[in-house]
């Protein structure tokens, strides 16, 4: 941005304009000190000049080389000045100014070009490039006008803004519900990105940041009452907070932080994860401060929430007790002169802070703090981990969820580790023997996995059976059977690696019986009556049950039944079995010798095959 300004300055008639300039002032000095070309940069040979209306010119014009001139100048009772007579051929002289006429001044206009770049602002204080304050390098006086000669706006308006309704993304994770008037409703999580202007890459970064944000507060087992009881004995803050995830918002700096530990989170509110004081039972007031102070601090730092709190009534400002004990000397806000914001954010005294104790004990404050805390738990945050990417060929964003949120995963791993340690220490194992046992199991598992891959890969390549169709458990039982077919010449149509569709349909055993659904058979009805019955070709025993003689309990048998399939007709084979058995049917085409070469087998749709509505 460029500003063009005109300023009026005064100079001696005929003087040199090259000496008229303004000196820059120091940025940290807010004084209105003026600078002009009359001031000398050197302290040598500077005389104290008479204070009269010509002193601005005397400083740059009078020569003090002779003793007489210097003596006249030291007599400050007489107003002297210097008159330049060089134009008339005579030398200049010091005269009594009382005898001279009032001099006339000429007005000169200086034009100054100022360039302001928003990138030179203090971005910590002025976050937006459209609203900032910047200091000029010098003071300008007697400005008559200012004109903007050039203005460059890179992006004055955000493409993504709440006013455009394009900053929110609603996600319903499978199975997530919440209570609404004792009724389960879908728990739709609304995630918001920050307003701004994004390209594809920066939008991906912002989406990954917001979709994987971690709430600060944890859902406490047993609720607030259970925590207060436990804290009074343990003094442990850790169950108040979640394990940090990929990104955690810092309300004090307004930035997202990564790579934090739970100790880093706790240190924002308390000195350490525990009070580090043994054999002490904490008062209910101290336990309440431990529970509510992190919530109180977050609400005070949130401009949309601080107005919901009562921080300024007379009782709070004069409060000076904790646990029923008055502090001496008085530490109330009335005595210290602190503001509520400064006391809560910067001057917190610890669990016995008399002002914070009074604030968190107010029932009205507890209601809004409980609501705020609940809104900042996983009840209102996404539980899965999300990865956003951009498909340049299709021009669209893709969001996938490969696992649960990093914070929840860390909690589960911590819980598993603690449970494992507890089992090791309570059993006969030591940490050393357990490590040895674990190493053996890992090695054996790797060997079994390699053998399974080798075995199933050969079955797949030989018999065209999908890889992974049979599990490790299946191969571990030698009584299991695999039905195979001649797969010579088959090169496609079967899976050569494990996939999600196969995992859901793997076979553990061939010995278990299928589910009994015989009770549904009498309910089966036929909608067609023009069946061609080919049941006579089945081998039956004297009681009319199907009896395939070449089959046994472990060896499948077969029987061939020739059928004629006519157009728009149905063929059926009726049978009954004396026991439950697994049966399968396979249709085989006829050989060339069995086919008729006349038109007797041509499938021609005749008019008689259509009904009155023209439906075949």
C-alpha positions in Angstrom: 0.0 0.0 0.0 1.4 3.4 -0.9 0.4 6.8 0.7 1.3 10.1 -0.9 1.3 13.0 1.6 2.0 16.7 1.3 3.6 18.6 4.2 4.2 22.3 4.7 7.7 23.3 5.9 9.3 26.7 6.4 12.8 27.6 5.1 14.9 30.7 4.9 14.4 32.6 1.6 17.0 31.4 -0.9 18.1 28.6 1.5 19.2 25.1 0.5 16.3 22.7 0.5 18.7 19.7 0.7 19.1 20.4 4.4 15.4 20.2 5.2 14.7 16.6 6.3 13.0 14.7 9.2 14.9 12.3 11.3 13.2 9.0 12.2 12.3 8.4 15.8 13.0 5.3 17.8 10.0 2.9 17.5 9.8 2.2 21.2 9.8 6.0 22.0 6.3 7.3 22.0 7.3 10.9 22.7 6.4 13.6 20.2 9.9 15.0 19.9 10.4 16.8 16.6 13.6 16.7 14.6 14.7 19.2 12.0 17.8 20.0 10.0 18.8 22.7 12.5 20.2 20.2 15.0 23.8 19.2 14.7 25.1 15.7 14.9 28.3 16.9 16.5 28.9 18.3 19.9 32.1 20.2 18.9 32.1 24.1 18.7 28.4 24.5 19.5 27.7 27.9 21.0 24.6 28.8 23.0 22.7 31.0 20.6 20.4 33.9 21.5 16.7 32.9 21.8 15.1 35.3 19.2 12.9 34.8 16.2 16.0 34.3 13.9 17.6 31.5 15.9 16.7 28.8 13.4 18.8 30.6 10.8 21.6 31.6 13.1 22.4 28.0 13.9 23.4 27.3 10.3 24.7 30.8 9.3 26.8 32.5 11.9 30.5 32.0 12.0 32.1 32.3 15.5 35.6 32.4 14.3 36.5 35.8 15.6 36.7 36.8 19.3 34.6 40.0 18.7 31.7 38.0 17.2 31.8 35.5 19.9 31.7 38.2 22.6 28.7 39.8 21.1 26.9 36.5 21.0 27.5 35.8 24.6 25.6 39.0 25.6 22.1 37.6 25.5 20.5 40.8 26.6 20.7 42.2 23.1 18.8 40.6 20.3 21.3 40.0 17.5 20.9 38.4 14.2 23.0 37.8 11.1 22.3 39.7 7.8 23.8 38.4 4.6 24.9 41.2 2.3 26.9 39.1 -0.1 24.5 39.8 -2.9 25.3 43.6 -2.7 29.0 43.0 -2.7 29.6 43.6 1.0 30.3 41.1 3.8 27.6 39.9 6.2 27.4 41.3 9.7 25.8 41.0 13.1 23.1 43.7 13.6 20.5 44.7 16.1 17.3 42.9 14.9 15.1 45.6 16.5 16.1 47.9 13.7 15.3 45.4 11.0 11.9 44.8 9.3 10.0 41.5 10.0 11.3 38.9 7.5 9.0 37.1 5.1 8.9 33.3 4.8 8.2 31.2 1.8 6.0 28.0 2.1 7.4 24.8 0.5 5.5 21.6 0.0 7.3 18.2 0.3 5.8 15.1 -1.1 6.6 11.8 0.7 5.9 8.3 -0.6 5.1 5.7 2.1 4.8 2.0 1.4 3.0 -0.2 3.9 3.1 -4.0 3.7 0.8 -6.1 5.9 3.6 -8.7 6.2 5.6 -6.2 8.3 3.0 -6.3 11.1 3.3 -8.1 14.4 1.4 -11.3 13.5 1.2 -12.4 17.1 -1.0 -9.4 18.0 -2.6 -8.7 14.6 -3.5 -12.0 13.2 -5.5 -10.7 10.3 -3.8 -8.7 7.5 -6.9 -6.5 7.1 -6.8 -5.1 10.7 -3.5 -4.0 12.1 -1.5 -1.1 13.5 2.0 -0.3 12.3 4.5 2.5 13.2 6.0 4.8 10.6 9.8 5.2 10.8 9.5 9.0 11.6 7.1 11.7 12.7 5.4 13.8 10.0 4.0 17.3 10.9 1.8 19.8 9.1 0.2 17.2 6.8 -2.2 18.9 4.3 -3.5 15.8 2.5 -3.1 12.1 2.1 -3.7 10.2 -1.2 -3.7 6.4 -1.8 -1.9 5.9 -5.1 -1.8 2.1 -5.2 -3.6 -0.6 -3.3 -3.1 -4.3 -3.6 -5.5 -6.8 -2.0 -4.3 -10.4 -2.2 -7.4 -11.9 -0.5 -9.7 -9.5 1.3 -12.6 -12.0 1.6 -12.4 -15.6 2.8 -13.6 -18.3 0.5 -14.5 -20.4 3.6 -16.5 -18.6 6.1 -19.4 -19.4 8.5 -21.4 -16.7 6.7 -21.2 -18.9 3.5 -22.1 -22.0 5.4 -19.2 -23.9 4.0 -17.0 -24.5 7.1 -18.8 -27.4 8.8 -18.8 -31.2 8.1 -21.3 -33.5 9.8 -20.3 -37.1 10.4 -22.3 -40.0 11.9 -20.1 -42.8 13.0 -21.6 -46.3 12.9 -23.4 -47.2 16.1 -22.9 -43.8 17.9 -25.9 -42.6 19.8 -26.6 -40.2 22.7 -29.4 -39.7 25.1 -32.0 -37.1 24.4 -34.9 -37.1 27.0 -34.0 -40.7 27.8 -34.2 -41.7 24.1 -31.3 -42.8 22.0 -30.7 -40.5 19.0 -28.0 -40.6 16.3 -25.0 -38.7 17.6 -24.0 -36.6 14.6 -20.6 -34.9 15.2 -20.2 -31.5 13.5 -16.6 -30.7 12.7 -15.7 -27.1 11.8 -12.7 -25.8 9.9 -11.3 -22.3 10.6 -12.4 -19.5 8.3 -9.9 -18.6 5.6 -8.8 -19.1 2.0 -7.5 -22.6 1.2 -6.0 -24.3 -1.8 -6.3 -28.1 -2.2 -3.2 -28.9 -0.1 -3.9 -26.4 2.7 -7.6 -27.6 2.9 -6.4 -31.2 3.2 -4.1 -30.1 6.1 -6.9 -28.2 7.8 -9.4 -31.1 7.4 -6.8 -33.7 8.8 -6.2 -31.3 11.7 -9.8 -30.7 12.7 -11.1 -34.3 12.0 -8.4 -35.7 14.3 -8.5 -33.1 17.1 -8.5 -34.6 20.6 -10.8 -33.3 23.4 -9.0 -32.3 26.5 -11.3 -33.8 29.1 -11.9 -37.5 29.7 -15.2 -39.3 30.6 -14.5 -40.2 34.2 -15.6 -43.6 35.5 -18.3 -43.0 38.1 -18.6 -39.3 37.2 -17.6 -36.2 39.3 -18.6 -37.7 42.7 -16.4 -40.8 42.2 -13.4 -38.6 41.1 -13.8 -36.3 44.2 -13.7 -39.3 46.5 -10.7 -40.8 44.8 -8.8 -37.5 44.5 -9.1 -36.7 48.2 -7.0 -39.8 48.8 -4.7 -40.1 45.7 -4.2 -36.5 44.6 -4.0 -37.8 41.0 -5.0 -35.5 38.2 -4.5 -38.0 35.3 -8.0 -39.3 35.1 -9.3 -35.8 34.3 -7.6 -35.7 30.9 -7.5 -37.8 27.7 -4.2 -39.1 26.3 -3.1 -36.5 23.7 -3.9 -37.5 20.1 -2.4 -36.1 16.9 -3.4 -32.5 17.6 -4.4 -30.7 20.8 -5.7 -27.1 20.8 -3.9 -24.7 23.1 -6.5 -22.1 24.2 -3.8 -19.7 25.6 -1.8 -19.4 22.3 -4.7 -20.2 19.9 -2.6 -22.8 18.1 -2.7 -26.6 17.7 0.1 -28.6 19.2 1.3 -32.1 18.4 3.7 -34.5 20.0 2.4 -33.8 23.5 2.2 -36.2 26.4 -0.4 -36.4 29.1 2.1 -34.7 31.5 2.3 -31.8 29.1 -1.5 -31.4 29.2 -1.6 -31.5 33.0 1.2 -29.0 33.3 -1.0 -26.4 31.6 -3.1 -26.3 34.8 -1.1 -27.9 37.6 2.5 -28.4 38.4 2.6 -32.2 38.0 0.4 -35.2 37.3 0.0 -35.7 41.1 0.2 -33.5 44.1 3.4 -35.4 45.2 2.3 -35.1 48.8 2.0 -38.4 50.7 -0.2 -39.3 53.6 -2.5 -36.4 53.1 -6.2 -36.3 52.7 -7.4 -33.3 50.6 -10.5 -31.3 51.6 -13.6 -31.3 49.5 -12.8 -27.7 48.5 -9.4 -28.7 47.2 -10.9 -31.7 45.3 -13.5 -29.4 43.7 -10.8 -27.0 42.6 -8.8 -29.9 41.1 -12.0 -31.0 39.1 -13.2 -27.6 38.0 -10.1 -25.4 37.6 -9.1 -26.8 34.2 -12.7 -26.2 33.0 -12.7 -22.7 34.5 -9.5 -21.7 32.8 -10.6 -23.0 29.4 -13.9 -21.1 29.7 -12.2 -17.9 30.7 -9.9 -18.1 27.7 -12.9 -18.7 25.4 -14.5 -15.3 24.5 -17.8 -17.1 23.8 -18.0 -18.8 27.2 -16.5 -16.3 29.8 -19.7 -14.3 29.8 -21.6 -17.4 31.2 -19.6 -17.4 34.4 -20.2 -15.3 37.5 -16.7 -13.9 38.4 -17.3 -10.4 39.9 -19.9 -10.4 42.6 -19.0 -8.9 46.0 -18.6 -12.2 47.8 -16.2 -13.6 45.2 -14.0 -10.5 45.3 -13.7 -10.6 49.1 -13.4 -14.4 49.4 -10.4 -15.4 51.5 -11.1 -19.0 52.8 -10.4 -22.5 51.6 -11.5 -25.6 53.4 -13.0 -23.3 56.1 -9.7 -21.8 56.9 -9.0 -18.0 56.3 -5.7 -17.1 54.8 -3.3 -14.7 56.5 -2.3 -12.3 55.0 -5.5 -11.7 53.1 -5.3 -13.0 49.5 -8.7 -11.9 48.2 -9.0 -9.9 44.9 -10.0 -6.9 46.9 -6.6 -6.9 48.7 -4.3 -8.0 45.8 -6.0 -5.7 43.2 -5.9 -8.5 40.6 -8.5 -8.9 37.9 -10.4 -12.2 37.7 -9.0 -13.1 34.3 -5.4 -12.5 35.5 -5.9 -14.4 38.7 -7.4 -17.4 37.0 -5.1 -17.6 33.9 -1.8 -16.3 35.3 -2.0 -16.1 39.1 -3.6 -19.4 40.1 -2.3 -20.2 43.7 -3.0 -24.0 43.5 -5.7 -26.1 45.2 -6.1 -23.7 48.1 -6.6 -20.6 45.9 -9.3 -18.7 47.8 -10.8 -16.9 44.8 -10.9 -20.0 42.6 -12.5 -22.0 45.4 -15.3 -19.4 45.8 -15.9 -19.3 42.0 -16.1 -23.1 41.5 -18.4 -23.6 44.6 -21.1 -21.4 43.1 -23.9 -23.7 41.9 -24.7 -21.5 38.9 -21.0 -21.7 37.8 -21.0 -25.5 38.3 -23.9 -25.9 35.9 -22.3 -24.1 33.0 -18.9 -25.7 33.7 -20.4 -29.2 33.8 -22.0 -28.5 30.4 -18.8 -27.1 28.9 -16.8 -30.1 30.2 -19.2 -32.6 28.7 -19.1 -30.8 25.3 -15.3 -31.2 25.3 -15.2 -35.0 25.8 -15.4 -37.8 23.2 -19.2 -37.7 23.6 -19.1 -34.7 21.1 -15.8 -35.5 19.3 -15.1 -38.1 16.5 -13.8 -41.4 17.8 -12.2 -42.6 14.6 -9.0 -41.5 12.9 -9.5 -39.9 9.5 -7.2 -39.4 6.6 -8.2 -36.8 3.9 -6.6 -36.8 0.5 -7.2 -35.2 -2.9 -7.7 -37.1 -6.1 -6.3 -34.8 -8.8 -7.6 -37.0 -11.7 -11.2 -37.0 -10.4 -11.0 -33.5 -8.8 -12.5 -34.6 -5.5 -11.6 -35.1 -1.8 -11.5 -38.5 -0.3 -11.9 -39.2 3.5 -11.2 -42.6 4.9 -11.0 -44.0 8.5 -8.4 -46.7 8.9 -8.5 -46.9 12.7 -9.7 -45.3 15.9 -8.4 -42.0 17.1 -4.8 -41.9 18.2 -5.9 -40.7 21.7 -8.3 -43.6 22.2 -5.7 -46.1 20.9 -3.1 -44.7 23.4 -5.7 -45.2 26.2 -6.3 -48.8 25.2 -2.6 -49.6 24.9 -2.0 -48.0 28.3 -4.8 -50.0 29.8 -3.6 -53.2 28.2 0.0 -52.6 29.4 -1.2 -52.0 33.0 -3.4 -55.1 32.9 -0.5 -57.2 31.5 1.9 -55.9 34.2 -0.7 -56.7 36.8 -1.0 -60.3 35.5 2.7 -60.8 35.4 3.3 -59.5 38.9 0.4 -61.5 40.4 1.4 -64.8 38.8 4.5 -66.9 39.1 6.2 -65.2 36.2 8.8 -62.5 36.4 9.4 -59.8 33.8 12.4 -61.8 32.5 10.5 -65.1 32.2 7.6 -63.4 30.6 9.8 -61.7 28.0 11.3 -65.1 27.1 7.9 -66.7 26.8 6.7 -63.8 24.6 9.7 -64.1 22.3 9.0 -67.8 21.9 5.4 -67.2 21.0 6.3 -64.6 18.5 8.7 -66.9 16.8 6.2 -69.8 16.8 3.5 -67.6 15.4 5.8 -66.5 12.6 6.6 -70.1 11.7 2.9 -71.1 11.7 2.0 -68.1 9.5 4.7 -69.0 6.9 3.6 -72.6 6.8 0.0 -71.7 6.4 0.8 -69.3 3.5 2.9 -72.0 1.8 0.2 -74.7 2.2 -2.8 -72.6 1.2 -0.9 -71.0 -1.7 -0.3 -74.4 -3.2 -3.9 -75.4 -2.8 -5.0 -72.2 -4.5 -2.6 -72.6 -7.4 -3.5 -76.3 -7.9 -7.3 -76.4 -7.4 -8.3 -72.7 -8.1 -9.6 -72.3 -4.5 -9.6 -68.7 -3.2 -6.6 -68.0 -1.0 -7.7 -67.7 2.6 -10.9 -69.7 2.2 -9.7 -72.1 4.8 -8.3 -70.8 8.2 -5.3 -72.0 10.1 -7.7 -73.8 12.5 -9.0 -75.8 9.5 -5.6 -77.1 8.6 -4.9 -77.9 12.3 -7.5 -80.6 12.3 -6.6 -83.6 10.1 -10.2 -84.8 10.1 -11.3 -81.9 7.9 -12.0 -82.5 4.3 -11.6 -80.3 1.2 -13.7 -80.9 -1.9 -11.6 -80.3 -5.0 -12.2 -80.3 -8.8 -9.9 -80.5 -11.7 -8.7 -76.9 -12.2 -6.3 -77.6 -15.1 -6.5 -74.7 -17.6 -8.2 -72.4 -15.1 -6.2 -69.1 -14.9 -8.7 -66.6 -13.6 -11.8 -66.4 -11.4 -10.2 -67.1 -8.1 -8.5 -65.0 -5.4 -4.7 -65.3 -5.0 -4.5 -63.1 -1.9 -6.6 -62.5 1.2 -9.4 -59.9 1.0 -12.1 -58.5 3.2 -14.8 -60.4 1.4 -13.0 -63.7 2.0 -12.3 -63.0 5.7 -16.0 -62.8 6.4 -16.6 -66.2 4.7 -13.7 -68.3 5.8 -14.1 -72.0 6.7 -12.9 -73.3 10.1 -14.1 -76.9 9.8 -15.9 -79.3 7.5 -17.2 -81.5 10.3 -19.8 -79.1 11.9 -23.4 -79.5 10.8 -25.2 -76.6 9.2 -28.0 -74.9 11.0 -31.3 -76.8 11.2 -33.9 -75.0 9.1 -36.2 -78.0 8.5 -39.0 -76.2 10.4 -39.3 -73.8 7.5 -39.8 -76.5 4.8 -43.5 -77.0 5.2 -44.0 -73.3 4.7 -42.5 -73.5 1.2 -45.1 -73.1 -1.5 -44.9 -73.3 -5.3 -46.3 -70.6 -7.5 -46.0 -72.7 -10.6 -47.9 -75.9 -11.5 -46.4 -76.8 -14.8 -43.4 -78.5 -13.5 -41.7 -81.3 -15.4 -41.0 -84.0 -12.7 -37.8 -86.0 -13.1 -37.8 -87.6 -9.7 -38.1 -91.1 -11.1 -34.4 -91.1 -11.9 -33.4 -90.9 -8.2 -32.2 -94.1 -6.4 -34.5 -94.8 -3.5 -34.5 -97.3 -0.6 -37.6 -99.4 0.2 -39.0 -96.6 2.4 -38.8 -94.0 -0.4 -35.7 -92.1 1.0 -33.0 -91.1 -1.4 -30.1 -93.6 -1.3 -27.0 -92.8 -3.2 -25.2 -96.1 -2.8 -21.6 -94.9 -3.6 -21.7 -92.3 -0.7 -20.8 -92.6 3.0 -20.5 -90.4 6.0 -17.2 -89.1 4.8 -17.2 -89.8 1.1 -19.6 -87.8 -1.1 -21.5 -89.8 -3.8 -23.3 -88.7 -6.9 -26.0 -89.7 -9.3 -26.7 -88.4 -12.8 -30.3 -87.3 -13.7 -31.0 -86.3 -17.3 -33.3 -83.3 -17.6 -35.0 -81.4 -20.4 -35.3 -77.7 -19.8 -38.0 -76.1 -21.9 -38.5 -72.3 -22.4 -40.7 -70.6 -19.7 -41.0 -74.0 -17.9 -39.7 -75.5 -14.8 -38.1 -78.8 -14.0 -38.2 -80.4 -10.6 -36.6 -83.3 -8.8 -38.4 -84.3 -5.6 -36.8 -86.4 -2.9 -36.7 -87.0 0.8 -33.9 -88.0 3.1 -33.8 -90.2 6.1 -31.2 -87.9 7.8 -29.7 -84.5 7.5 -27.1 -84.3 4.9 -25.2 -81.8 2.7 -26.1 -82.0 -0.9 -25.1 -79.9 -3.9 -26.4 -79.9 -7.5 -24.3 -79.3 -10.6 -25.7 -78.9 -14.1 -23.6 -80.2 -17.0 -24.2 -79.5 -20.6 -24.8 -82.3 -23.0 -22.1 -83.6 -25.3 -22.3 -83.0 -29.1 -23.5 -86.6 -29.6 -26.5 -86.0 -27.3 -27.7 -83.0 -29.1 -30.4 -83.1 -31.8 -29.5 -81.5 -35.1 -33.0 -80.7 -36.2 -35.3 -77.8 -35.1 -37.1 -79.9 -32.5 -35.0 -78.3 -29.8 -35.1 -74.7 -31.1 -36.5 -72.3 -28.5 -39.1 -70.3 -30.4 -41.5 -68.0 -28.5 -44.9 -68.7 -30.0 -48.0 -66.4 -29.6 -49.5 -68.9 -27.2 -46.7 -68.2 -24.7 -48.0 -64.6 -24.2 -50.9 -63.6 -22.0 -53.5 -60.9 -22.8 -51.3 -58.2 -21.4 -48.5 -59.2 -23.7 -46.3 -60.6 -21.0 -44.4 -63.7 -21.9 
